């Protein structure tokens, strides 16, 4: 029912768009805290602070929700600028920017470099600490993306991170004029960027299910985004580091690689192993700058080698 509703909404969004309306390449950014972003805005190069290289890119950054609470996902389309990192908040009209950023800045810069005339739109919904598997210990504190989770009560019954993502997507698609120029725009599903897995690496049992969980979730998100060939929407996975704070990280890392090997429209970013950390769990500013660039290059490589 969730998928059918979103596909119907996307169909209505596309129907009746005038020839003069803009087409935006739509990308989804999701995962846990290393997708949230812990890079320091104060440490950004001057050109990125000033928005050079990614002008005209729009972002809808959905407000985070907790498992067991009614879907949130409030936000608004706005020109991309620094501050879409940890602790960004929105009530749909008022937006509280963060002193942190994620991979979105250099990702946008890289995509614009390769497609300078393209209109680009990001939908971002991520939540630090979240697992995919609802049996992960992290679910109790941070939440999980398991579509079959049935915890919670009342309006929050069965609601988890997957539902908050879907709420973000519905809210984003409901606004048909991204740049407020008076013309309805259209969104073309063009890619998924996923940085997550650390919270599924706490126990061997949960880690051993990661590949199946990841495959199911990525294909559900592909279907939610829609498009003429939903199963072919490119997916870029960021490999979790081999830091020792996640005991069974090696199993998750291999699961990520195995998923990509078995999916003709997926790529794996492995540069994360070279990044320094700002704390035991997160990359430093230089790491996020490189991560966005590598994610963009990986997506472009899929387009050059379809079906691998």
N, C-alpha and C positions, 0 to 999 in steps of 0.2 A: 504493500500500500504506500509506503514511504517513497519507493522508487517511482511508482506510477504517477504519484502526485507531482513529483519534481519534473519528470519528463513532460507531463502535461503543461506545467508552468513554463518550461523552456520552449515548448512548441508555441504557446501563446505569445511568448516574448519575441520570437522570431517572426511570427506571422504579421503581414501587413506593414513591413518596414519600408519606407520610401527609398528610392534608389540613391538619394543624396545622403542618407544616413551613414555614419562611420561604422566600419567593421573593426572590432577589437579582438585581438588574440587573447583568449582567456586562459590563465594559468592558476592552479590552486596550490597554495603553500600550506602544508600541514605537518603535524607531528608533536614533539614535546619541546623541552626547554631550549635545545640548540636550534630549533626552528623559531621559537619565541625571539631569541636573540639577546645576547649579553655583551655585544660589542659596545664600546663607550662612544657616544656621539662626540664627546669632547676630543677624542683621538682620531676622528675622521680626517682624511685629507681635505684640504680646502675646496677642491673641485666637487667632491661629493657632498660636502656641507652646503655648497651653493646650488646643488641640483644639476650640475653639468653632466651631460651624457645620458641622463634618463628623463629629460623634460618630456611632458606629455604622457607619461605613464601614470595610470590611475590604480588606486588600491581600495578595496573594501575589507577592512580589518574587523572581523566579528568579535563582539564582546564575549569573554570567556564565561562558561557556565559550569556548575558542579553536577556530578552524577546525582540522580535522584531529585533534581529540581527541574521545573518547567523549562523548555528550550529558550535560549537567549539569542545570541548571534546578532545583537543590534550593532548598527554601524551605518556608514554612509560612504558613497564613492567620493574620493578626494584625490588631488594630485599627490603622487608619492613624494615624501620628503623624509629626512631623518626623524626617528622617534617612534618607529613601529616595532620596538623591541619589548623586552620584559616590562610589564606594568602599564602598557598602553591600555586605555579604557575608553569606552564609548557608550552613551545612552541613546544613540541614534541621531542626536543633534549636537551634543556637546562632546568634544573629544579631548582626552587627556593624553598628551604625548609623553613619551618616555625619554629618559636620558640615555637609553640604550637603543641599539638597532640590531637587525638580523641580516640574513643573507640577501634580502630583497633589493638593496641598493646596487650592489655590484651585479646581481642577477639581471636587474633591469638594464644596467649599463651594457652588459654583455649581449643581451638580446637586441638592444637598440643598435649596437655596433654591427651586428650581423644582418639586421632587418631595419635599416634607418628610417624607412617610410612607413613602418607598421605602427598601428595603434595597439597599445598593450594594456591589459587589465589584469591585476592580481586580486584574487580572493584569498585572504589569509585567515585561517583559524587553527590555532595550536594551543596546547596547554602543557606547561611544564610538569614533568613527573609522570605523565600518563603512559599506561601500557596499552597494548591492544587487547591482551587476554584479561578477562574480568577476574580470573583466579590469581592474577599477580598480586603480590602484597601491596604494591603501589596503588592499586585501585582504591583501597580503603581511604587513602589520604588525598590522592590526586585525581583518580578517575581512570576510565578505560574506554576503548573504542569498540568493544565487542557489541555488534548489533543485536545479539541475542540476550544481552543482560536484562534481567527482569526485576532488579531491586527497586528501592524507592517506594513511595506511597503517594496517593492522590495524583495531582497534576504531574508529579515527578516520577510516577511509576514507569519503570523501564527506560527512563531518559538517561543517556550518558553522552560521551563526547561525540559519538557518531551523530547523535540527534542534534547536538549543538552546532556541529558542522553543517548539517542539513538546514537548520534554521538560518545560519549565516548565508548559505547559498540562496535560500528562498528570499531573504531580505535583499540580497544583492540583485537578484534577477527581477525583483519587483520594481526597481528604479530603472526605467528604460532610457534615461538620458544621463549617461555617465558624466559628461562634461558640461551639462547644463547649458547647451547651446540652442535648446528648443527643438532639437531633432531626436527622434528615437534611434538608438544605436542597437547594433546586434553583436552578440558575443559568440566567437567561434572557439569551442573547446580545443585547446592546443597543448596542454601538458599538465602533469602533476609533479610536484616536488615534495618529497617526503623525507624528513629527518627525525628518526625515532627508533626506538628499540632497546635503549638502555634499561628501561623499567621492566622489560620482559626478560632481562638477563639475571634476575635475582635467584631463581631456582631452576634446576635442570628440567623439571617437568614442564614449566611454562616456556622456557627457552626452546625446548624440543618441539613445541607447537607453533613456533614463530613463523615459519615459512608458510604453513597453511593459513594462519591468521592474516599474514601480510597479503598473500595472494587474494584471499576473499575480500579483504577491505579495499585493496587497490581496484579490484574489478567492480565493487559496489560504487566506489567514488567515480570511476569511469562512467558507469551507467547513470549516476546522478548528474554528472556534468552534461551528459547527452552528446549530441553531435551525430553526424551521419555514419561514422564508424567508431562507435563508443569503445569497442574492444581494442581499437588501435590507438587510442589516446596515449601519447608517450608518458612514461613514468620514470622519474629519476630518483634513485634511492641514495641517501648519504649513509655510508657505512659507519657504524658506531666505532669509536676508538677501542684500542685494547687496554685502556686504563683499568687498573685492578679494582676499582670501586664497584664494578659489576662482575660478580663471581663467574657467571656463565656467559660472558660476552662473546667468547669464541664460538659458541653454538649459534648465537644470534648473527654474528658476522658471516658465518658460513651459510646460514639460512637466507640472509640478504643476497649473497652472491648466487646461491642456487636459484632463488626467485628470478633474478635477472637473467641467468643462463637459460631458464625455461620460458622466458617471455620475449617474444620477438620485437617488442616495442618498449624495452626497458634498458636502463643504463645504471651503472654503479659508480658513485664518486668515492674514491679511496684516499684522497689527499688528506683526509681527517687525521690519519696516523702521524702526519708531520706537524700538526698544530700544537702550539703550547696552550696551557690551560690557565685561566684566571682564578680558578678554584678547582676542587677535585672533580667537578662534573661538567664544566663549561669551557669553551674555547676563549682565547683572548681576542682582542680587536682585530689583529692581523689575520687570525684564523677565519673570522666571519667575512672579512673582505675577500679572502681567497675562496672561501666556500661558495659564495654567490657566483663568482666567476666560473668556478669548476662546474657548478650545477648548470649554468647556462651553456657552457661548452658541451657538456654531456648531452643535453637535450638536442642541441644542434647536430651532434654526431649521430643521434638516432635518425634524424631526418635525412642524413647523408647515406645511412646504411639501413634502410628499412628492411625488416625481417632478418637483420644481421647476416 
